Amino acid sequence: MPLSAAPANRVAGTGDGTIRITDDLNQTIVLKAPAKRIISLYSAHTENLLALGLEAEIIGVSTTETEPAAKNKPAFDYRADPEKVLAAQPDLVVIRPFVKQSNPDFVKTLEQANIKVVCLYPEKFEEFDSYIQKLAVLTGREQQAADKLAAFHNKLKTVAEHIAKVQAKKRVYFEATATEYRTITVDSMPGTVLKLAGGSNIAADAQPLKAASSIAAYGSERLLMKAEDIDVFLAQRGPMNPGITPDIIRQRPGFDKIKAVREGKIYIVDEKQVSSPTFRLADSVEQLAKMLYPEVFAGS
């Protein structure tokens, strides 16, 4: 069943194909036609635009791209002189809200030159559908988005059917960063991935570092108090937790008391895979579920 999503519709009754959406900073973005010259300044936006078949329409990307199809595109930086963006003459620039909040002059310069700037970022898993729909409306790729979202939810449904066979849910500690042994919040993107994969977050009582943060304080003392209850120890590897390995976790003082560590149930997951709002989230749910419950996925 698809996640609930606020619709992102074209303006009714204009008769001229005009497009209007409201972005995540509550700004109304109006285009006379689907965008054909797009600059994406966030790698997840780029990945999703590519998934919708927009490789030819993307004329510029961020400086942190990993998708092969994006690496040969001109790179742009919102912390640099906006003149480079102006010279490229895009009809749409896609950013995250924090870019406008942290670099308002960059965005203001583009807007004063009549370049449309849309700020999108789904903070929660439940907002993913709406986010994709908005990208689709802006680019005229509604059918492609509908097909991709259908496949996305079908994969989640298949995983859920397998998880329904599980007798007892695995109790999981998810390490976001080794610094103060911080974990993830329950309603964060990785927290929802864990839930959909059938994991029971043993640190569900953790409080976010700040409002709307996906990272929560925990600490070794609280963690070790639950040592015997932890069936699986997950740690994400990425910019927030670089170089983490099962050996590093095993060697920490007192971690030999953790049930999952003793039993070798330590797994490393890619930070980008479980945190970035892309279609790969469904793959991450499936992969994590197979990691937690290999027996119910045997032969599938």
Backbone as a ProteinNet text record, in pm:
[ID]
protein_1_A
[PRIMARY]
MPLSAAPANRVAGTGDGTIRITDDLNQTIVLKAPAKRIISLYSAHTENLLALGLEAEIIGVSTTETEPAAKNKPAFDYRADPEKVLAAQPDLVVIRPFVKQSNPDFVKTLEQANIKVVCLYPEKFEEFDSYIQKLAVLTGREQQAADKLAAFHNKLKTVAEHIAKVQAKKRVYFEATATEYRTITVDSMPGTVLKLAGGSNIAADAQPLKAASSIAAYGSERLLMKAEDIDVFLAQRGPMNPGITPDIIRQRPGFDKIKAVREGKIYIVDEKQVSSPTFRLADSVEQLAKMLYPEVFAGS
[TERTIARY]
85.3	0	88.2	68.6	152.7	142.9	252	252.3	167.7	105.8	23.4	111.3	61.3	140.7	49.8	93.2	18.6	36.8	-72.1	-59.2	15.5	84.3	153.9	98.9	-0.5	-75.7	-47.1	-69.4	-68.7	-191.1	-182.3	-295.1	-410	-526.4	-643	-699.9	-741.9	-815.6	-733.1	-601.8	-522.2	-522.5	-528.1	-534	-404.4	-301.4	-174.4	-59.5	-92.2	12.4	88.8	41.7	111.9	122.3	236	262.9	279.9	219.7	237.6	250.6	355.3	367.6	405.1	388.6	436.7	554.7	669.3	788.2	795.3	907.4	917.5	947.6	961.4	968.4	840.8	736.1	604	605.2	696.4	702.8	626.6	556.2	485.3	577.4	599.4	684.9	594.8	606.9	523.8	612.9	583.1	652.8	550.1	586.3	494.9	492.1	598.3	608.5	706.6	707.1	803.8	947.1	1025.9	1165.3	1245.5	1328.3	1411.4	1561.1	1592.8	1733.1	1745.1	1786.1	1780.3	1920.7	1941.1	2062	2019	2076.4	2044.6	2163.6	2138.3	2247.2	2240.3	2189.9	2189.5	2189.5	2278.3	2297.6	2171.6	2090.2	1966.6	1867.7	1858.2	1773.3	1820.1	1951.7	2006.4	1972.1	1990.9	1961.7	1815.4	1726	1584	1544.7	1603.2	1577.1	1625.3	1739.1	1789.4	1695.6	1644.2	1551.8	1424	1388.9	1269.9	1300	1423.4	1459.3	1500.8	1559.1	1589.3	1738.6	1814.8	1958.8	1987.5	1915.8	1940.9	1903.2	1801.4	1755.6	1843.2	1923.6	2011.9	2136.2	2152.3	2268	2374.9	2347.8	2445.7	2409.3	2510.3	2490.1	2575.3	2561.7	2640.1	2783.2	2863.7	3004.8	3025	2915.9	2928.2	2853.1	2845.9	2770.1	2842.3	2762.9	2818.7	2762.3	2650.8	2591.2	2679.7	2712.2	2796.8	2743.4	2611.5	2552.7	2565.2	2597.5	2609	2752.6	2847.1	2986.2	3046.1	2990.3	3042	2966.3	2872.8	2797	2876.6	2857.2	2921.2	2879.9	2974.4	2948.4	2932.3	2836.9	2807.5	2805.5	2841.2	2850.9	2772	2674	2592.7	2671.4	2793.5	2877.2	2967.3	2961	3046.4	2967.5	3030.8	2970.1	2851	2733	2616.3	2624.2	2722.4	2733.4	2750.9	2815.4	2834	2699.9	2610.6	2476.9	2399.5	2408.8	2338.8	2382.5	2511.8	2564.7	2513.3	2478	2428	2283	2213.1	2074.7	1978.7	1975.5	1878.4	1738.1	1637.7	1501.7	1451	1534.3	1499.9	1626.7	1638.6	1747.1	1682	1723.5	1664.2	1764.4	1724	1811.6	1737.7	1808.8	1746.5	1714	1615.1	1580.2	1697.8	1788.2	1895.9	1988.5	1992.4	2077.5	2028.2	1896.8	1842.6	1859.6	1850.5	1864.1	2008.4	2103.5	2244.5	2315.4	2263.1	2324.4	2216.1	2147.8	2033.6	2071.7	2192.3	2232.1	2247.5	2297.8	2312.7	2176.6	2077.9	1944.1	1876.9	1895.3	1833.7	1882	2010.7	2066.8	2001.2	1981.3	1917.7	1772.7	1702.6	1561.8	1544.7	1637.6	1630.8	1655	1721	1743.8	1631.9	1522.5	1404.4	1430.9	1526.6	1550.5	1467.9	1393.3	1309.3	1395.5	1383.3	1456.7	1355.4	1361.3	1268	1345.2	1293.1	1357	1277.6	1339.4	1272	1362.9	1304.9	1376.8	1277.9	1251.3	1159.9	1230.2	1187.3	1249.7	1216.6	1099.2	1053.9	1021.9	1029.3	1001.4	863.2	766.6	627.8	611.1	710.8	703.2	766.6	820.1	894.3	805.4	685.2	595.7	567.5	531.1	498.7	618.5	735.2	859.4	881.4	868.3	887.2	780.9	658	550.1	577.6	634.6	666.6	776	879.7	983	921.5	828.1	766	681.4	603.1	518.9	605.5	712.6	801.3	869.6	883.8	959.4	875.6	744.7	657.8	676.3	714.7	741.4	647.3	519.9	424.6	407.9	397	376.6	498.2	617.9	739.8	746.7	708.3	709.7	608.9	490.8	387.8	436.7	502.6	553.4	663.3	753.3	864.2	812.7	715.4	660.8	583.4	515.8	444.2	542.1	653.1	755	817	839.5	894.4	806.2	676.6	584.1	558.4	566.4	552.4	666.1	785.9	900.3	880.8	835.2	809.6	700.8	599.4	492	543.1	631	687.7	770.6	849.4	928.7	835.9	731	636.5	572.6	544.4	484.7	580.9	708.8	809.2	823.9	827.9	846.9	728.9	610.7	492.7	510.3	603.9	629.5	721.2	783.9	879.6	807.1	854.4	791.5	830.6	958.7	1007.7	1099.2	1069.2	1147.9	1286.8	1386.3	1523.1	1533.3	1598.3	1620.7	1754.3	1749.9	1864.7	1910.9	2043.5	2100.2	2162.4	2128.4	2177.3	2269.4	2398	2495.7	2502.1	2470.4	2480.1	2622.3	2685.6	2822.4	2885.5	3015.4	3086.1	3102	3091.8	3100	2987.9	3025.9	2928.8	2826.5	2862.5	2773.2	2632.4	2625.6	2495.4	2421.2	2289.1	2204.6	2109	2009.8	1912.6	1780.9	1705.6	1572.9	1476.5	1371.2	1276.6	1211.7	1174.9	1102.3	1192.9	1325	1417.1	1409.6	1474.6	1475	1534.3	1656.5	1708.1	1626.7	1564.6	1480	1359.9	1302	1188.6	1232.1	1349.4	1404.1	1418.7	1471.7	1488.1	1353.6	1255.1	1122.4	1059.5	1068	1009	1080.1	1208.5	1284.9	1257.3	1172.4	1134.7	1220.4	1304.7	1389	1320.3	1345.4	1293.4	1405.6	1388.2	1492.2	1504.6	1613.6	1631.5	1658.2	1694.8	1719.7	1604.3	1483.2	1365.6	1341.7	1402	1385.6	1484.8	1572.3	1673.9	1610.3	1664.2	1611.7	1700	1640	1718.4	1808.9	1923.5	2018.1	1956.6	1870.9	1798.1	1668.1	1578.5	1449.5	1466.8	1392.1	1389.8	1519.1	1611	1734.7	1709.7	1781.9	1771.9	1871.4	1956.9	2059.5	2020.7	2040.7	2002.3	2119.2	2124.9	2226.5	2192.9	2296.1	2272.5	2383	2503.3	2615	2638.9	2762.9	2801.6	2733.9	2710.5	2651.7	2511.7	2427	2291.4	2294.7	2388	2399.7	2434	2533.7	2578.5	2477.1	2390	2283.3	2187.3	2181.1	2093	2171.9	2296.3	2388.1	2330	2264.1	2216.1	2088.4	2029.2	1905.1	1927.8	2050.5	2078.5	2108.9	2016.9	2034.1	2126	2117.8	2195.6	2250.3	2378.3	2441.8	2467.5	2397.1	2416.6	2494.6	2582.4	2652.6	2657.7	2626.2	2634.9	2775.5	2821.3	2951.7	2930.4	2992.1	2978.5	3042.6	3012.5	3074.4	3058.2	2944.4	2922.3	2994.5	3025.9	3087.2	3189.3	3295	3389.9	3475.9	3508.9	3605.6	3558.1	3428.9	3381.1	3384.7	3426.6	3431	3383.6	3345.5	3308.6	3423	3548.9	3663	3675.4	3654.6	3661.6	3556	3436.6	3327.7	3359.8	3411.6	3445.9	3551	3642.7	3755	3722.1	3603.6	3568.6	3556.3	3599.8	3591.3	3447.7	3429.5	3299.7	3205.3	3239.8	3146.5	3137.5	3229.7	3219.9	3100.2	3040	2919.6	2794.1	2802.9	2686.4	2660.5	2540.3	2503.3	2536.6	2499.9	2524.4	2672.4	2752.9	2898.2	2955.4	2914.2	2961.8	2925	2805.4	2756.1	2792.3	2869.3	2912.4	2803.7	2700.5	2591.4	2613.6	2727.4	2762.2	2759.4	2681.7	2670.3	2691.6	2756.9	2781.8	2691.7	2622.9	2536.7	2586.1	2559.8	2602.2	2510.5	2570.1	2492.8	2401.9	2456.3	2379.2	2258.6	2277.9	2170.9	2049.5	2073.6	1961.7	1913.5	1984.1	1949.4	1902.9	1953.9	1920.6	1781.7	1701.9	1565.5	1564	1594.7	1594.2	1514.8	1493	1420.7	1495.8	1625.3	1703.8	1665	1582.4	1538	1466.2	1388	1318.4	1418.3	1524.9	1630	1697.3	1717.2	1781.3	1695.4	1563.7	1471.8	1483.7	1484.4	1494.1	1626.8	1736.7	1868.5	1882.4	1831.2	1840.7	1752.4	1634.3	1545.2	1610.3	1676.8	1746.1	1863.5	1925	2034.7	1983.6	1868.2	1811.8	1744.7	1678.8	1598.7	1629.4	1750.6	1784.4	1696.4	1648.3	1570.9	1436.6	1372.5	1241.1	1252.8	1374	1392.7	1461.5	1492.1	1560.6	1479	1546	1480.1	1395.7	1387.6	1304.6	1385.3
-119.8	0	123.8	218.2	336.1	418.5	485.6	576.2	696.9	756.8	873.7	986.9	1062.7	1170	1283.7	1405.5	1520.3	1532.7	1551.9	1557.8	1682	1668.7	1781	1792.9	1880.3	1879.5	2000.5	1981.4	2093.7	2179.8	2308.3	2397.2	2357.6	2340.4	2299.2	2418.3	2392.2	2491.8	2599.4	2591.6	2694.3	2674.2	2547.4	2518.8	2537.9	2581.3	2606.4	2523.5	2420.7	2333.4	2390.6	2500.9	2561.2	2463.2	2466.9	2377.3	2461.4	2414.8	2484	2380.3	2392.8	2310.2	2399.6	2345.9	2411.9	2331.2	2396.7	2322	2312.1	2260.7	2231.2	2353.7	2469.3	2594.8	2676.3	2604.2	2663.8	2772.7	2762.1	2855.5	2796.2	2879.1	2833.3	2847.2	2736.9	2734.9	2717.2	2808.1	2803.9	2793.4	2695	2677.9	2678.8	2734.8	2735.5	2600.9	2520	2388.5	2306.2	2173.6	2091.5	2137.9	2134.4	2179	2092.8	2158.2	2088.8	2112.8	2211.7	2241.2	2248.9	2139.6	2124	2118.9	2194.2	2180.7	2125.2	2013.8	1947.8	1963.5	2025.4	2050.5	1961.5	1840.2	1738.7	1603	1515.3	1388.3	1302.2	1306.5	1227.6	1281.1	1414.7	1471.8	1420.5	1424.3	1380.3	1234.7	1148.4	1006.1	983.7	1056.4	1039.6	1094.9	1205.4	1260.7	1164.6	1103.1	1003.6	883.3	842.7	729.3	758.3	886.3	926	946.9	916	923.3	1060.5	1141.5	1281	1309.7	1210.3	1231.2	1345.9	1351.4	1455.5	1594.1	1599.2	1729.7	1784.6	1700.5	1746.3	1808.7	1938.7	2008.4	2040.8	2010.8	2036.3	1962.8	1930.4	1852.1	1908.8	1847.9	1890.5	1839.5	1877.2	1835	1702.9	1639.8	1516.3	1399.8	1395.3	1291.1	1157	1049.3	913.9	834.6	878.2	808.8	823.4	713.9	721.1	817.7	821.4	908.4	1056	1086.2	1225.6	1275.7	1184	1224.3	1304.2	1290.4	1365.7	1495.7	1525.9	1650.1	1765.5	1888.2	2004	2012.1	2041.9	2048.8	2194.1	2214.1	2347	2339.4	2451.4	2456	2575.5	2549.3	2658.5	2750.3	2707.4	2793.7	2883.2	2869.1	2945.5	3059.1	3127.8	3239.7	3189	3245.3	3200.2	3232.3	3314	3350.9	3229	3125	3003.6	2937.8	2939	2885.1	2973.1	3102.5	3195	3174.9	3154.3	3137.1	3010.4	2909.4	2782.7	2793.5	2897.1	2924.3	2806.5	2759.5	2652.7	2709.9	2625.5	2670.5	2618	2534.3	2486.8	2446.7	2493	2451	2384	2260.2	2182.7	2173.1	2220.3	2221.7	2164.9	2156.4	2123.9	2253.9	2252.9	2376.1	2440.3	2357.6	2415.6	2502.2	2478.4	2560	2704.6	2720.6	2857	2920.3	2837.4	2889.7	2927.3	2849.4	2874.5	2963	2968.8	3049.8	3131.6	3217.9	3290.5	3379.5	3437.8	3528.6	3454.5	3331.2	3249.1	3229.4	3188.4	3161.9	3291.3	3397.3	3525.8	3573.7	3556.9	3599.1	3522.8	3392.6	3312.5	3355.8	3375.9	3413.7	3551.7	3642.7	3776.3	3771.7	3664.4	3645	3561.2	3544.2	3469.7	3321	3265.6	3120.9	3059.2	2957.3	2891.1	2801.5	2821.4	2742	2671.4	2538.8	2461.4	2392.3	2403.3	2345.2	2221.7	2104.9	1980.3	1892.5	1831.7	1730.5	1659.7	1531.4	1457.5	1419.1	1475.3	1447	1306.2	1256.5	1125.8	1035.4	906.8	806.1	827.4	864.7	881.7	996.1	1083.7	1198.3	1168.9	1048.5	1016.8	1023.1	967.2	966.9	1109.4	1194.8	1333.7	1403.3	1378.8	1436.5	1392.8	1264.3	1212.9	1269.6	1278.3	1332.9	1477	1553.6	1693.2	1701.5	1619.7	1615.7	1578.9	1484.3	1436.1	1544.3	1616.8	1722.8	1832.8	1868.9	1975.1	1937.9	1810.4	1764	1689.6	1678.4	1609.4	1459.1	1402.2	1259	1187.5	1228.1	1169.4	1019	972.3	829.3	749.1	799.6	730.6	722.7	831.9	832.9	733.2	727.7	634.3	490.8	460.6	324.4	290.8	386.4	364.4	348.1	430.4	421.7	291.5	245.8	118.2	4.4	3.6	-100	-88.6	34.1	62.6	0.2	26.2	-23.8	-173	-224.2	-369	-442.6	-386.1	-449.5	-443.7	-330.5	-319.5	-417	-434.7	-527.6	-670.9	-707.1	-841.7	-866.5	-767.2	-780.1	-797.8	-716.9	-725.1	-863.6	-923.4	-1058.1	-1160.5	-1145.5	-1235.4	-1211	-1083.5	-1048.7	-1099.9	-1108.1	-1156.7	-1300.6	-1372.7	-1511.1	-1522.1	-1411.6	-1411.9	-1427.3	-1518.2	-1543	-1439.3	-1403.4	-1305.4	-1206.6	-1078.3	-974.3	-962.7	-941.2	-920.5	-782.7	-780.3	-653.4	-598.1	-475.9	-421.3	-289.3	-277.3	-146.5	-94.6	29.2	89.8	206	188.9	294.3	392.7	519.5	624.3	677.4	694.1	741.7	691.5	663	614.9	724.4	849.2	960.4	949.7	927.6	912.3	801.9	709.9	600.6	650.8	746.2	800.2	700.8	704.7	612.9	693.2	626.9	691.9	711.6	811.7	830.8	733.8	700.1	598.8	639.2	767.9	810.9	867.7	852	896.8	804.3	843.8	758.4	620.3	611.6	478.7	407.5	483.6	421.8	353.2	415.4	354.8	237.3	248	134.8	13.4	37	-71.7	-132.6	-48.4	-96.9	-179.2	-129.1	-200.6	-332	-339.4	-463.2	-562.7	-525.5	-616.8	-608.7	-506.5	-491.4	-413.4	-451.4	-379.9	-293.4	-163.1	-69.2	-69.5	-123	-135.6	-1.6	98.2	232.7	326.1	272	351.5	466.5	460.9	565.7	679.5	671.4	774.8	906.2	1014.8	1146.9	1216	1281.6	1348.2	1456.4	1476.6	1578	1717.3	1738.8	1864.7	1835.7	1930.3	1910.2	1865.8	1764	1711	1639.1	1620	1549.4	1399.9	1334.7	1188.5	1117.5	1194.4	1139.2	1161.7	1058.7	1066.6	1032.8	1100.1	1070.1	937.5	860.3	735.8	709.5	682.9	662.7	516.9	486.2	347	289.1	371.1	319.9	264.5	341.7	295.5	175.2	180.1	71	-59.5	-53.9	-175.2	-225.5	-137.4	-182.2	-278	-265	-350.9	-458.3	-479	-566.9	-704.3	-765	-902	-909.3	-793.7	-791.4	-761.3	-728.3	-687.1	-809.4	-841.9	-958.3	-927.4	-802.6	-762.3	-622.4	-603.8	-472.9	-422.2	-314.3	-251.6	-122.2	-94.2	33.5	83.2	210.4	265.1	318.4	298	349.8	459.6	573.3	686.6	808.1	927.5	1049.8	1068.1	1024.4	1040.3	934.8	823	712	641.8	713.1	659.3	546.2	452.6	349	245.6	244.9	150.1	7.2	-87.6	-229.3	-313.5	-437.3	-525.2	-541.1	-548.1	-562.9	-444.6	-324.2	-205.1	-213	-255.9	-267.2	-373.7	-487.1	-595.9	-554.3	-466.7	-428.9	-319.5	-263.7	-157.2	-213.2	-138	-184.1	-217.7	-336.7	-379.3	-433.4	-421.4	-464.5	-616.6	-686.8	-832.9	-879.9	-789	-821.8	-818.3	-754.7	-742.7	-875.5	-926.5	-1055.2	-1063	-961.1	-962.1	-966.9	-900.7	-899.9	-1037.9	-1099.3	-1233.1	-1335	-1318.2	-1415.4	-1381.3	-1275	-1237.2	-1176.2	-1120.9	-1060.2	-908.5	-873.3	-733.7	-710.2	-612.8	-586.2	-437.3	-410.1	-272.7	-241.1	-127	-84.8	49.9	72.8	197	312.4	417.5	532	590.1	606.6	665.4	578.5	447.2	355.5	364.7	386.3	385.6	525.3	628.9	765	854.1	831.6	919.1	888.3	990.6	968.6	934.6	810.6	764.5	634.1	589.3	463.3	344.9	363	253.5	222.1	305.1	276.1	141.6	110.1	-19.7	-133.8	-116.2	-217.7	-234	-121.6	-125.7	-200.1	-178	-251.4	-401.2	-437.7	-578.7	-639.5	-568.9	-620.8	-636.3	-538.3	-544.5	-657.5	-673.8	-782	-918.3	-935.2	-1061.1	-1082.6	-973.8	-981	-1026.3	-973.9	-1005	-1142.6	-1178.8	-1301.3	-1384.6	-1432.3	-1508.6	-1631.8	-1686.9	-1811.1	-1791.3	-1673.4	-1654.7	-1614.4	-1574.7	-1536.6	-1647	-1757.9	-1866.3	-1913.9	-1916.3	-1963.5	-1861.1	-1739.2	-1636.9	-1555.1
0	0	0	-95.3	-100.8	26.2	59.8	173.5	138.3	238.3	211.8	163.6	67.6	11.1	-32.3	-1.3	-48	-198	-273.2	-417.7	-463.2	-577	-637.8	-778.4	-797.6	-921.5	-1008.3	-1139.5	-1230.8	-1201.1	-1236.4	-1212.4	-1302.8	-1245.2	-1323.9	-1400.4	-1523.8	-1598.7	-1665.7	-1662.9	-1729.7	-1879.6	-1921.9	-2064.2	-2138.2	-2069.7	-2139.3	-2082.5	-2002.5	-1949.2	-1832.7	-1775	-1662.5	-1545.6	-1478.6	-1366.1	-1240.1	-1131.8	-1003.4	-892.5	-810.3	-690.5	-572.6	-452.9	-331.3	-280.4	-262	-219.7	-68	-16.9	126.3	212.2	150.4	225.4	204.1	158.2	136.3	30.5	-64.2	-175.1	-293.8	-366	-485.3	-605.8	-675.4	-793.5	-915.1	-1012.2	-1131.6	-1254.6	-1338.6	-1466	-1578.3	-1692.6	-1806.2	-1877.3	-1856.1	-1919.2	-1837.8	-1856.1	-1782.2	-1805	-1698.6	-1705.1	-1802.3	-1883.5	-1981.6	-1959.5	-1877.7	-1845.7	-1693	-1631.7	-1486.6	-1427.5	-1320.8	-1239.1	-1104.1	-1065.1	-937.7	-843.4	-728.7	-634.6	-511.1	-530.4	-423.8	-493.3	-449	-518.9	-521.9	-416.4	-416.5	-519.5	-531.2	-636.1	-772.2	-793.9	-922	-949.6	-850.2	-867.7	-902.3	-837.6	-864.4	-1001.3	-1039.9	-1172.8	-1281.5	-1259	-1353.7	-1360.5	-1244.5	-1240.6	-1318.1	-1331.1	-1405.8	-1554.6	-1594.2	-1735.7	-1784.1	-1695.8	-1729	-1748.9	-1791	-1807.9	-1904.8	-2016.1	-2116.3	-2065	-1976.8	-1926.3	-1815.2	-1751.6	-1643.9	-1706.1	-1688.5	-1747	-1642.9	-1516.6	-1412	-1285	-1207	-1085.1	-971.8	-854.9	-739.1	-749.9	-655.4	-654.3	-582.4	-537.5	-458.2	-521.1	-651.1	-719.4	-717.1	-713.5	-719.9	-838.4	-894.4	-1007.8	-1132	-1198.9	-1319.2	-1424.1	-1442.3	-1544	-1510.1	-1383.5	-1341	-1338.1	-1334.9	-1312.6	-1427.5	-1547.2	-1660.4	-1685.1	-1597.9	-1609.1	-1546.1	-1593.4	-1528.1	-1380.7	-1293.4	-1149.4	-1104.4	-1015.1	-961.3	-809	-745.3	-599.4	-548	-460.8	-406.6	-312.8	-275.5	-190.9	-274.9	-407.8	-498.2	-563.1	-655	-726.2	-809.2	-790.7	-866.9	-1015.3	-1056.8	-1197.6	-1287.8	-1237.6	-1317.8	-1347.5	-1249	-1269.8	-1367.7	-1351.6	-1440.9	-1585.8	-1605.2	-1740.3	-1807.6	-1726.3	-1781.5	-1827.1	-1785.9	-1824.6	-1798.1	-1674.5	-1642.1	-1634.2	-1655.1	-1628.4	-1494.3	-1426.9	-1292.5	-1219.2	-1094.7	-1005.4	-885.2	-856.5	-747.8	-634	-515.7	-399.3	-278.9	-166.2	-38.7	35	123.7	195.7	268.8	325.1	404.2	319.4	187.5	100.4	99.5	88.7	91.5	228.6	332.7	467.9	500.6	448.5	480.7	378.1	255.1	149.4	77.4	151.8	93.1	-24.4	-22.5	-130.7	-262.3	-255.9	-376.6	-442.5	-362	-414.1	-459.7	-384.2	-419.5	-555.5	-581.9	-710.9	-825.7	-807.4	-911.9	-932	-823.6	-833.1	-896.9	-868.6	-929	-1079.1	-1123.8	-1267.3	-1330.1	-1255.1	-1301.9	-1325.3	-1252.8	-1256	-1143.8	-1178.3	-1079	-989.6	-858.8	-760.2	-671.5	-667.8	-586.8	-474.6	-351.8	-233.3	-189.7	-202.2	-167	-83	19	97	189.2	164.6	253.1	382.9	491.6	621	670	630.7	677.6	558.9	582.3	480.4	419.4	503.6	459.9	361.3	350.4	259.7	124	107.2	-14.5	-138.6	-133.2	-249.2	-297.2	-203.4	-237.9	-301.9	-247.5	-301.6	-446.6	-472.6	-609	-702.5	-655	-736.7	-776	-684.9	-717.2	-822.6	-807.6	-911.7	-1046	-1044.6	-1168.1	-1233.9	-1155.2	-1210.4	-1271.9	-1204.4	-1254.1	-1385.2	-1410	-1526.5	-1629.4	-1605.5	-1698.9	-1700.6	-1588.8	-1582.1	-1485.3	-1485.2	-1391	-1409.4	-1532.2	-1553.7	-1510.5	-1542.5	-1500.3	-1348	-1281.2	-1135	-1079.2	-1138.6	-1091.8	-1104.7	-1217	-1237.8	-1137	-1115.2	-1020.9	-878.4	-840.1	-704.8	-685.6	-790.8	-781	-755.8	-828.9	-808.6	-669.4	-624.1	-491.6	-383.5	-391.1	-288.8	-301.6	-422.1	-438.8	-370	-379.7	-312.4	-161	-109.9	34.1	78.2	-6.1	26.3	33.3	-60.9	-61.8	63.2	102.5	225.2	344.6	350.9	463.7	472.7	358.5	358.1	416.1	386.4	444.9	595.5	634.1	775.6	858.8	798.3	870.5	917.7	858	896.8	1018.4	1056.9	1167.5	1300.8	1381.8	1511.3	1615.6	1616.8	1715.1	1645	1658.3	1593	1656.4	1572.2	1621.2	1686.4	1801.7	1871.4	1825.1	1771.6	1698.7	1760	1775.5	1805.2	1677.2	1638.5	1514.6	1550.1	1522.3	1551.6	1435.8	1464	1362.7	1354.2	1468.6	1476.6	1605.2	1597.5	1715.8	1820.9	1780.9	1874.8	1977.8	2101.6	2211.1	2180.9	2090.4	2052.3	2023.4	1932.1	1893	1804.9	1814.5	1738.7	1650.8	1594.8	1507.3	1580.6	1541.7	1598.2	1531.1	1601.8	1554.7	1422.5	1408.4	1289	1180.4	1194.3	1091	970	861.2	742.5	774.2	833.2	866.4	973.3	1063.3	1165	1102.9	999.6	930.7	845.5	782.7	706.6	798.1	917.1	1014.2	1051.9	1076.4	1113.8	1001.9	878	764.8	736.7	777.3	761	873.1	966.8	1074	1197.6	1205.9	1324	1434.2	1557.9	1673.7	1729.8	1722.8	1764.6	1917	1967.1	2111.1	2178	2095.8	2148.6	2114.2	2113.6	2077.2	2174.6	2292	2392.2	2373.6	2272.4	2251.3	2207.6	2257.1	2225.3	2121.4	2021.4	1916.5	1973.4	1907.9	1952.7	1947.7	1847.3	1835.3	1761.1	1758.5	1693.7	1549	1510.4	1373.6	1334.3	1427.5	1396.1	1384.8	1293.5	1279.8	1370.1	1439	1526.4	1672	1753.3	1893.7	1984.5	2096.1	2196.3	2263.9	2297	2369.7	2471.1	2424.3	2516.6	2549.1	2584.1	2608.6	2733	2834	2958.1	2933.2	2864.5	2835	2741.4	2645.8	2550.4	2620.9	2710	2777.6	2879.7	2927.5	3017	2944.2	2811.3	2731.4	2657	2698.5	2625.3	2594.9	2691.6	2673.4	2589.7	2562	2484.3	2336.7	2299.6	2161.4	2075.5	1985.4	1897.4	1779.7	1730.6	1613.8	1637.6	1603.7	1614.8	1473	1435.9	1305.1	1322.3	1228.1	1227.5	1084.7	1065.4	930.5	905.8	782.9	742.2	639.1	663.1	572.5	633.8	584.1	636.6	787.4	843.1	986.6	1069.6	1008.2	1081.7	991.4	954.8	856.4	913.5	827.8	864.2	963.6	996.5	1097.2	1042.2	1125.1	1088.3	1206.5	1181.8	1293.8	1393.4	1346.4	1437.3	1531.4	1479.5	1564.4	1674	1637.3	1735.2	1839.7	1795.4	1888.7	1990.4	1950	2035.5	2136	2132.5	2226.2	2368	2467.3	2606.1	2646.9	2699.1	2749.1	2644.5	2516.1	2412.4	2400.9	2464.4	2465.8	2547.8	2624.3	2701.7	2615	2497.8	2410.2	2339	2352	2294.5	2145.5	2068.3	1924.1	1891.7	1972.2	1949.5	1977.2	2087.1	2120.4	2012.2	1956.4	1859.9	1715.3	1697.2	1562	1476	1538.8	1463.5	1452.1	1392.5	1369.5	1218.9	1174.7	1031.9	1004.3	893	851.1	731.7	737.2	626.9	574.1	447.5	383.5	423.8	478.5	527.3	418.7	299.5	190.3	154.9	159.4	121.2	213	342	437.3	474.2	428.6	469.2	354.9	234.3	121.8	67.4	39.9	-10.1	-159	-191.6	-329.8	-338.9	-460.9	-480.3	-420.9	-393.7	-336.1	-192.3	-131.2	5.7	12.6	-89.8	-90.3	-98.3	-176.9	-183.8	-47.7	21.6	153.2	253.8	248	336	309	182.2	145.5	191.2	165.4	202.2	352.8	427.8	573.2	627.1	570.3	613.9	591	477.8	448.9	543.3	586.2	682.4	819.3	857.7	988.9	991.9	880.6	877.9	753.2	738.2	617	599.1	710.2	701.7	631.6	647	585.4	438.9	397.1	258	178.2	241	172.4	52.4	-62.8	-184.7	-254.5	-199.1	-263.8	-362.1
[MASK]
++++++++++++++++++++++++++++++++++++++++++++++++++++++++++++++++++++++++++++++++++++++++++++++++++++++++++++++++++++++++++++++++++++++++++++++++++++++++++++++++++++++++++++++++++++++++++++++++++++++++++++++++++++++++++++++++++++++++++++++++++++++++++++++++++++++++++++++++++++++++++++++++++++++++++++

